Amino acid sequence: MANYQYAKVLGIEPTDIVDPKDWHPQNSLPPEFESAYYQNHWLRMRGDGLLAVDLSVLNVFVESTAGLSVSAISEIIDEDEYEIEKALDNWIEFLNKQEIGREICYSLYHDSFRDWLGKQSILE
């Protein structure tokens, strides 16, 4: 689902923020809308706070354009798979889950969200 479609599900019309003549549904979110939209995602992901393992998992997702299995993430950050699975379970609404080979792999749900997270100082 494109970002604009998700926004519409939430009852937000991109044309309420951007001049309709400048808005085309095939586009990603308008820049004026994207930052607030992703900030809301981030606040929901963060909840009451994140553990070091959570930040490590997010950094892996920000750096990777491919889906990764729990075991691959575990090897990259040298962390127990159970801890990684807990983080993934908390963020399932923000992740793509797909089978690659015989493994379930995860990635952030949209490239533009990954790019936005990568530009934030929140992951340092």
N, C-alpha and C positions, 0 to 999 in steps of 0.2 A: 504494500500500500504506500503510495507516495505521501510525503509529509503533508501536503495540502489536503489530501483526503482525510488523514488522521485529524488534522485541525478541524475539518468540517464535522467529523464525528463528535468532536468536543464542543461543537456549536459555535466555532469561530470562523468567520468568513475572512479570508485573506484580503478581499476587496474592501473590507472595513478599515484596513490599515494602509493599503496601497491603492493608488488611483487605479480604477478598473481598466483603464486603457493601457496601463503598464503591466497588468497581471495576466499571465498565461498559465492555465492549469498544468501544462507539462513542465513548468519550472519547479525548482525547489521552493522552499519557503522564502518569502521576501526577506531581505536582510533586516528590515525593521522589526520583523516578527520573529525571526529565527533565534536571536539571542535570548529574548524573554522565554520563548518556547523551550529551548534547551536548558536554560537556567532552571526552569520548573522541573524538567526531567532530572537534572543534577540534584536538586533539593530532595526530590523523591527517592533517588538512588542513595543519597547520603543518609537520609533518615536522621536518627539520633547521633550519628557519628560512624566513622569507618575505621576498621582495624587496618593495620599495616598490610595484611594479606589482601584486603579488599583493594587498597590503592595499588598494590603490585599487579593484581589481576587487571584492573582498569588500564594501567600503563601498558600491559601486554596487548590489550585490545586496541589501544590507541596506536600502538606501533605496528600492528598487524592488519593487513587488508584481507587476509584469508581466515576462514574459520579454523578454530583450534579445539582440540579435544581437552578434556580435563587433565589427562595424563601429559599432554604436551605443555599445557600451562604449568603444571606441577614441575616439570623438568626445567622450564625456563626460569621460574622464580624460586625453585628449590623449596617447595612448600608441600605439605600434606594434601592429597587429593580431596579429603573430606572437607577441609577448610575452603578449598576452591569451590567445591560443590555447594557449600552453604552460601557463599557470595553469589554464585550463579542463580541459585534458587530465589534469592532476594531480588534479583534484577531481571527475572525471566521476561517481564514485559518490555524490556529495553534491548533484548537480545534476539538474534536470529539463531534458530536451532535447526541444524540439518545433519543428515547422515552423509559422511564422506568416507568411502570405503566401507568399513564395518564399524566406524566409530561415530558417536554423536559429537558434533563440533559446534562451537558457539562463536559468534561475532556480534559486535554492536549492530543494532537493527538498521542503521542507515549511515552511509559514508559521511554525510554532512554532520551528523552527531559526533562521529569519531573525530572529524576535523575540528569541530568546535571544542570538544574536550581537550584535544591536543594543544589548543591555543590558550587554555586556562592555566593559571598557576596553581590550581587546586590539586593537581596531581604531583606536585613537587614535594 
